[in-house]
C-alpha cells in the first residue's frame, strides 16, 4: 500500500516539471534514434543484399536446368512458399567500346512478378513495344560505362550480332554485384531472347524457389535436385549472392562502435545530469519526505522509478522514431529495418546506461538526512593572494569576486568543469574523425591510393594498353601490377598478394613502419596481414603463388585499406615470370588536380576497362552524418549540464547576492560576478576537454585502424582552425548559458532572510 | 490509556563534531512526557532544544543515552526503523512549514496517510476532514507556494495529524509567522491538545510556551527548569488566542 504514496509523489514531481522531463525523454530518444539510424545505414551500406532481397521478394534458391522443370513438383517441396519462373536464359557476348564481355540474357515478363522482382533504378523497364530495349544489372552497367539509352551489340552462340539498347538499369537480390559475380546479367523480353538465341537447345531454364525459412536452403536444394533427377545443371543460393555483395568493412564497424559508445556515454550524461540536478534541487523536499516516514529504500526506489521511467520512455520513443525515420524519411535508402541483434544491443546498452546514470543520483537522494532544515555550511575561503593582487592592479571587482567564488567552492566548480569537459572531449574526438576522413579524401596517397584509376588491358596487349594510357595528358605514371592469391603455410585460406611496380621503381605505397621494398624478395604488408600471420616487420614469409614457392622478407608496414589490411605487396619482378607477364592491370597515377572521372571517360572511349579506386572516406561517409548528429547532441548535453550547474550555483548564492548588493555592486556587476563564477569552471572544462580530445583522438583512431587491419598511422588530430572554432563556440555558448539565469538573479529582489 | 509515558529519554547526549572539535549540544537530558501532556521546551538560541526534539523524532542520531517511545526502546532503531515509527506514531511541524513544493495541499496532507497504508479513499476522507477542521477546505488544490505563511503552517499541522499520531513534535511552529497567524496556529494546537493529543513544542518565545501545561527550560544542553503551569493562568475565558492578542 505505501506504494501509492510513492506513486503520488512521482506523479506530482513529474507534473511539476513537465518541460524538463520532456526534454530528458527527448534527449535519450534522440540519441537512441541516431544510433539506430546510423546502425541501419551501416548495415544497409555494408550488406545491401538484405535490402535488395527483401524489396524484390527474392528467391533463395536458383536452379539452372537444361529443360523446363516440373514446376508443380518444385512448388510442392516442403518449405517452398513460391516459385519464380522458369525463365529462359542464354549466354552471349556483349561488345561495347571495343571490349567483349560475357553476358547472360534472361527472359523476364514485362509485367512485374511477385517473386524475384528486379528493382528498376534508372531509365525504363522492359516494354513489348520496344523489343530492342533490355534492362541491365546496375553494377555490371557501371563497370562497362553503360547508361540508359546506350546502344551495344550482343553476339549469340551462333555468331550473329544484334544491336540492343539499354532501356534501364535495375538491381536485384538474386544477382550478385559485378565483377564479383560473373557473367553480368541483362533482363530481356522473351521475343528479344528468341532473336538473339533462336536455337532452343542452347538456352537453359532458370527457376527460383522462395523458402519459408532460409535455414532450410541446403535441405531444399537436395530435395529439388532429387526431384528433378538429372536435369539440374547447377544451383546457386542466396548465401553466394550475399557473399558477393558484402563489404566486410571492419574500420567502419569499429568507428561506429566508437560512436555508439560515445552515444551511450552521452545518454548516460544527459540522464545523470537531469536526474542529478533534479535531486540536488530537491534535497529539502526529500528530507521532508523522510521526516514524514519515507525510508531510504523508498526514496531510492522512487527516484529510480521516476528517472528510470523517463529514460526507458526515451528509449521506447527513440526506437519508434527510428522506425518512422527509416521507413518514411529515408525510405529510399533504407530498405529493411535494422536486424534484431544490433537493435537489441542498442536498446540493452542504452537501458543499462540509463539505469547506471540514474542509480547514482537516486542513491545520493536516499542518503539525504531526514532533517529538512539542514543548514548549508557557509562557504569558507578568503581572498587568495592572487585575488588581492588582482584587486590591487585594478581588475574589475566583479571578475575577481567571480573567480574567487569559482575557486573557493571547489567541488561544484570541479563538477561543472567535468560536466562540460566530457562532452567537449567527445566532440573533439568526433572532429578528429572528421579530420581523418578529410585527410583520406584530400590525400588518397596516404591511404595507399596514389593511383586514382586502374585499367585492365582487356583484349589488347598490355604494352598497347600502356601506350594508350600514357598518351593521355593527365596520366603521370602507369605501374604494372598483378593481384594473385597466395597460399601461406598453416593458413586454411589464401591471402591476397599484390605485385605493383618494380623493385627499382616501386608504387608509392604509404609506408608507416620500416621501409619500402627496394629489391627482389622484399615486400611490404598491411597490419591485417601481419596480425593474420603473426609476423613482424623484418620477418621472412614463405608462400606459394600459382604453384611457385616464393620467399619474401617483409621490410615495411603500409596503410592498407583493402581486404581488412590482409594484403602483401611487392614488386612485379619478385614474381615468377609466368605470373608477372603480362601484367594483369596498370595502376594510374594522375596529374595533381586532374579529374579522375574525365580521365576515366576518355580512357573508356579508347576501349579500356577502367576502374576507379573507391576512397575509404566514401565508404565511411555515413560516419560524417553520425559525427554531426553526435556533436549536436553532445553540445546540448554540455549546455544542459552547465544550465543545471549555474542554477544550483545560484541557489547556493542567494545569500551572497544580498551581500553583494548591500556592498553596492550594480546589477550589471552582480551579473558579471555570477557569469564569471559559472563561466570560469566551464571554460576550464572546455579547454581541458578539447585538449584531452585532441590528445586522445589520434591515438584512438589509430587504435581503431590497428584493430581493423588498416593499421595505425591514419589518425589525425582536428585541424587547429577546427579546434579553435570549437573552443570559441563552446566558451561563447557557455557564457551565454550562464548569462541567462545570472541576469534574472541579479534583477530579482533578493530576500535577506534565511532560506 | 495505559500509564506508559509517551516519551521517556534517559541521559540523552548529542555531541556534534565541527571541524574535529566536539561541540556538545545536549548534555545528559532526562525527560518524560505522559500521554495527553502539552510540553513546551524553551531556551535561548543554541540551548539544544531543537536538537533534543529532533532526536526524539529520530531525525537526528543521539551520541549516547536512551529514547523510549510508548515503552519501546527507539534509539537503537535503524534509519528505516525510525522512518516506519515516524510514519505511524509521530507528527512533525517545522518552523519553515516544509510542505512538499511540487504537491498540492491535498496531496501533502494525504501523503502520510497513504504512506501509513491507508486506502486512497480513506486518505482523502481524512484529508477532507482535517482541512475542513483547519478552515482550508477550499485550498485543497492550491500549490503550497500560493498560500500565506499561516495557511502553510496550518496545512503542515493537518499533515502532521493525518495519521493520528501518538506524539506531535512542533519545532518553532510560530517562528516564521506574524502575530495573527501565530494566534491561529496556537489556537489550533490548543484545540488538538484538548482532544487528547500529546504535544512537545519547541519555542524560544516565553509567551508561546505559556500555552503549555508544562514548560521545560534548557540552557547549554541541560534542563535548568521543569515545571507545570498552574491551570488558572492558562484558562482565561477566551483561550490561548487572547493571550497573544494582549501583547500585540
Interface residues (C-beta under 8 A of the other chain):
Chain A: X1 X2 X4 X5 X8 X9 X12 X13 X15 X16 X17 X284 X285 X287 X288 X289 X290 X291 X292 X293 X294 X295 X296 X297 X298 X369 X370 X371 X372 X373
Chain B: X54 X57 X58 X59 X60 X79 X80 X82 X83 X84 X85 X86 X87 X88 X92 X94 X95 X96 X98 X99 X100 X101 X102 X103 X104 X107 X110 X111 X112 X114 X115 X116 X117 X118 X119 X120 X159
